[in-house]
Amino acid sequence: MANPIDNPALDDSYVVAEEDPPVASHRKVGRRIGAAIILLSLTLSLAMGIGLQFPLILALLAGGLTLFVVMLAATPYLRFIDHGWWTRYEEFGNQLWGHALSQYLWHFWHRRAEATGALARGQTVPDAQQQAKAAGLFDAIYREQYGPDAFMVPLTLLLFVVFFEANYVVLFPLKEMLPGGHPLTGYLAQFGHFELQASAMSGAYMFVVGDAVNSVRKRCLNVSDVYWYVLRMLLAVPIAYSITLALPDSAAVGVAFALGALPIDSIIKLLRRLVNSKLSTNEADQPDPLLSLDGVTPAIASQLEAEGVSSIDQLLDMDPVLLAIHTGLPFRFILRLMSQAIVRRHLGDAAFALAPMGLADAISIARLVRDLQTARAQGQTDSPADKVLDGACQLLQSVSKAAWPDRQAVEFVFGNIAAYAYTGLLMSAGGDSSAPA
């Protein structure tokens, strides 16, 4: 269907995919998973009650409390699978479609795209059939990397850990309700420092649920996050024991809860700082090159570094879709960082001087080069684009404190930036409304 609205931003090449089913019709997976979790939790609680011969009231109390704790931990994921995942999927689809999607596949999935017929060897502009195959290939890649099925294994592990820890916390103080001589009474009596253990587990549980809720709210929940949650729940008690060993019991319980509520990366930093102080290692902090990009904070830089990105060149070598998925950062923000990184690669640290003119990213420079080419084709030598180029040359010379680079050199570098293959992808992915679709 052609563009139904008289909108100058949308030309006749804009097509609404009528055959795509409404996204809302897919948002039922979370409900089914939730029902399965309730059924499985009740079944396990019933099996424990029968197998261990619990009194009826104890079985009902333990089963009910455990079900509540398990479902509270599972609810953020069910919400994400039903709503947040699809919203995230649409975020990528709004940027990568038509020619932009074909360019993305050519850059990062070339062999697979050719094998599936989404790209043809030697054909730069895909036809309608190839674009449909490209959309199908992207959907398959996205689901492989980030589909709801990818969350099933870590979510199952997490809920099993929560289930058994919840049963332990519930049954330990209620062991007196067990009949005399019950084997579970003697088994639970072997464990000491219950208050410390329950405090550490509760702190870890608070962090896991709270962080999951926050990630779902920001639509940045990752599969790796859920694995970290499992590790956090498993290590809560050992970490509490290792750090509170020398503390009195009254203080140890509070410290154990606080340690449990800390993120795992904060604990790692704490332990690293402790080890460094003991070993007297004084490592000088190196400046982070990623912080030179506009919009990058230390927290964002650490997210990028966690994915193996510690330099500008590495950033340009990464798949922007996978990088956005793994870091949880908005896809448009990742594309903006890529656009800045292209200019940094060509101009180095001098690129920051172009920020006041709005030329610190590849998309702006590509538009300027296009305007220059249009002016030259019309025989203009003093167009607004030429004046902007002169201003950029003066700014770069002020940084170098020399007569270099001259106007010809700046125009040559700008031309290389505009002709850079990655710049073409960025222009197609929303950077230029006139890009082919």
N, C-alpha and C positions, 0 to 999 in steps of 0.2 A: 504494500500500500504506500503510495507516495505521500510526501509531506502534507498533512491535512491542515496545517496552520500556516498562515502567511507570516512566516518568521524569517527574517533575513539571515539569521545564523544557521538555518537549515535549508540546504538546497534540495533540488529534486532527486539527488542521489541518496538522500536520507530515506531509509526504508524501515518500516515497522514490521517486525517479524510476527505475522499473525498466527503462524503455526506454533509458536512457543506456548506451552501451557502456563497458566497462571501459577506463580510461585507458591501462593498460599495453599494450593492443592497438595503440595509435597510436605507441608508442615504437620505431619502426624507421627513421625518417627519417634519423637521424644515421648509422646503419650504411651506408645506401645512399650518403649523401654522402661518407662516409669511403672507401668503395670507389671512388667516382668520382674523388676527389682522388688516391688512389694510382694509378689508371689514367692520369689526366691527367698527373701528375708524371712517371711512367715514360715516357709517350708523348713529352712535351716533351724529356726528357733523351735519349731515343733519337733524336729528330729533330735535336737539337743535335749529338749524337755523329756521326750520319751526315752531316749538312750541313757540319759543320766538320772532318770526317775525323779524329776523335780516335782515338788508339790504344785498343785494347780495354780495357786495364787502367785507363787514364785515364777512359774513358767509364763503366766500372763503378764506379770510385771516386767520381767526381763525381756520378753518378746516385744511388748509394746514400746518400751523405752528404746530398745535397740532399733526397731523399725523407724521410730521418730528420728533418731540420730542418723541413720543411714539415708533416709529420704531427705533430710535437711542437707546432707552432703551432696546428694545426687541432683537436687532440684536445679542448681545453676546450670549444670550440663544439659539437663533436659530442656531448659529454656533456650540455651544456646543452640542446641541441635534443631529445635523447632523454629527459631526466629533469627538469632544472631548469625548463624552459619549462612543462611540464605541472604541476609543483608550484606554480609561480607562478600559473598559470591557476586552479588549484583554490583558491588563497588568496583570489582575488576571488570565485569562485563560492560559497565558504563564507559570505561576508558579503552578497552581492547575489543574492538569489533571492526569488521571490514578490513581495510588496508592496514590499520594499526595491528590487528591480530595477526595478519599474515607476516608483517615485519617482525613481530615478536617471535613467532614460531621460526622464522628464518634465522634469527639471531641465536636462539637458545635451544630449539628443538628441530633443527634442520633435517637431520636424517630421518627422524620419526615422522615428520610432516611429509617428506617425500614418499616414505613408505606407505603412508595412509592416503596419499593423493591430495593432501591439503595444500601442497606446494608442488609445482612442476619445474623440473630442471630447465633453467634458462628462461623461465617466464617470470617477469618481474611483477606483473599485475594479475592477480588471480581472478578467475571467472566466478560466476555465482555458485556453481557446483563446488568449486574448491573452497570458497568462503564458507559454505555449509559444512564441509568436511573439517575445515579449520576450527569452526565453532565446536563441533563434536569432539575433536582432538583436545582442545583446551578444556572442555568439560571433563574429559577422561583424565587428563593430567592433573587438574585441580582436585578431583576426587581422590586420585591416588595419593597426592601429597597432603591433602587437608580434608578429605571427605569424612562424613560422620562415622564411617566404619573404622577410621584410624583412631578414634577416641575409645573404641570399645574395649580394647585390651587394657590400657592404663586405667580406664574408669572401673573396669571389673576388679583389677588389682586393688585400687584405692578403696572401693566399697567393701571388699573382703577384709582388708586391714581395719577399716572403721568398724565393721561388724564384730570382729573378734575383740578388738580393744574396748568397744562399748560393752560387750558382754562381760569382759573382765572387770571393768569399772563398776558395772551394775551388780554383778554377783559377789564380788569380794565383800562389800559391807553387809550383804544379805545372806552370807554363808551360815549365819546362826539359824536361818529358817530351814536349813536342810535337816533331815532326820539324822539322829545319832549314828555314827559309824559310816556316814556317807563318804565314799572315796574322794569326792571333790573337796570336802572340808579339809582333809589332810593335805591335799595338793595345794590348795590356796594358802594354807597356813605356812607353806615353805617360803612364800614371798614376803619380804619385809619392805619397809618404807613405802607402804601403799599410798600415803598422802603425796609423797614426792612423785611417784609414778603417775598417779591420776592427775596431778597438777601439770606435769610435762605433757601428757597425752591431751589434756584439755586445751593447753596453750597451742599445741600443734594443730589441733582440730579447729580452733578459732581462726588460726592463720589460714589454714587450707580452705575453709568455707568462705572466710572474708575475702581472701585474695581471688578465689574463683568468682565470687559475686562481682568484685571490682573489674575483673577481666571480661566477664560477660557483659557488664554495663558498657565497657569501652570497646566491645566486639573485637577483642584481641586475644582470646583464649587459644592456647596452642597445645598440641599433643604433648610436647616436651614438658609443658607446665604441669600436666597431670602426672607424668612420671616423677617429676620433682616433688609433687605433693605426696606421692606414695613413699618416696624416700624420706620426706620430712616426718611423716607419721611413724615410720619404722625406727628412725634414729632419735626420736624425741626423748625417750627414756635414757638410752646410752649417753647422749650429749648432756642431759641433766645430771647424770651420775658423775661424768668426767669433770664437770665444771663446779659442781656443788659439793664435791667430796669433802673438802676441808671446812665447809660452812656448818654452823649449827642448824639443827632441824628446823627451827622457827624461821630462819632466813632462807634455807634451802628450798622450801616449798614455793615461796614467792619467786625466787630466782628461777626455779625450774619452769614455772608458768611463763615467765617473761622470755626465757630462752626458747620455749616451745612456740611462742607467738612471733619470734623473729623469723624473717625470711632466711632461706638456706644460704643465699649469697652473703647476707649480713653476718651469719655465723662463720662462714668461710673466711671473710675478711677479719673477723675477730680472732679466729684461730691463727690466721696468717700473721696478724700483728703480734699476737702473743709469742709465736715461734720466732719471729724476727727479733723481738726484744730479748728473748732468751739466747739466741745465737749471735746477737749484736751485729746483724746485717743491716747496713745502711745503703739501700739502693736509691739512687737519685731518680726521681720521677721524670720521665721524658714527656715533652709536650705532645698532646694528642693531635695529629693532623686533621682528624675529622671535626674537631671543634672549630676549625677555621671556616667550615661551611655554615652558611646562614641557617639558623633554626636548629642547629645541633647543640644540645646541652650535654653535660657529663652523663646524665642518665641515658640519653639516647645513644651517645657514643658507646656506653657500656653494653647496650642492647645490640648494637652493630658488631662490637668486638666479640660478643658471645657467639655470633654467627661467622666468625673468622674474618671480619672486615676491620682492619686496623689502618688502612691507608686509602688514599684517593684512588689509586690504580686498582686496588682490590674491589672497591665499590663499583667501578665500571665493569668489572669482570663478572659481577654477580647477576643472577637472574632476578629482575626486580619483583616479579610476582612471588617467587619463593622467599625472597628477602622480606617482603611485606608480610607474608604469611608467618614466617618464623619469628620475626621481631614483634609482630602485632601492630606495627606502625601503619598509618594510612597509606594507601597505594599512591595517591597523588603526592604525598610528602616524599615518598621514595623517589618518584620520578623527578621531583624538584631537586632533590639531592644529586641525582644522576646528572641533571642538566647543569648544576653548578660544578660538578666534578669534571665534566668535559672541559669547561673553561679553565679550571685549575690545572688540568693536565697540559693544556697548550700554553698557558701564560704563567703558571707557577703562582707564587705568592703575590705577584703583581695584580692578580685578578681582582683582589679586594678593592683596588682603586676604581674599578668600573661600577661598583655597587651604587654610588650616588646617581649614576646615569641610567640605572636599570639594565646594565649590560653584563651583570655578573653570572648570567646563565646562558646556556647554549641556544635556547629558544629565542630569546631576545636578540641575540647576535644573528641568528639565522634570518629573522625577520628584517633586521637592518641590512643584511647582505642582499636579501631579495629586493628591498626598496632601492638599494644602490644599483642593482642590475636593471631594475625597471627604469630608473632615472637615466642610466647610460643608454638604454635602448631608445629612449625618447630624446636623446641628445642633450640632456641637462647636465651641467657641470657644477652647479651651485644649489643643489636640491637640499631639503631639510636633512636627508640621510647623510649627505656629504658633510654637513655641519656637525652632525652627531659624531661622525667618524673623526673629524678634526678634534672635537672635544675629547674623545676617547684617547686619541694619540697624545694630546697634551697631558692628560691624567697619567698615562703610562710613563711618559717622559719625566713627569714630576716625581714618580716613584723611583725611577732609575737614576734621576739627577744627572741626565745626560741627554744628548740629542737623539739617542736611540731609545725605542724603535721609531723610525720615521713613518710617515703616513703609508707608504707603500708596503712596509713590513707589517704594519697593523692590519691593513686591508688583506694581505696575504694570509695572516693567521686567522682572521675572522672568516675568510673564505674556507679555510681548512676546517674550522669548527662547524660551519654551515654544511659542508660536504661530508662531515663525519657520519658514518652509518648510524650510530646510536642517536644522533641528532634527528635523523629522519624518523626514527621510531618515536621519539618524544614529540615531534611535530604532529605525527599521525594520531598519537594517543591523547589528543585534546589540546596540544600545544598550539595548533593553528587551525582555525575554523575552515580554512580553504584547502586543507590537506585532503587528498583523495580518500574516499570511503568505499 
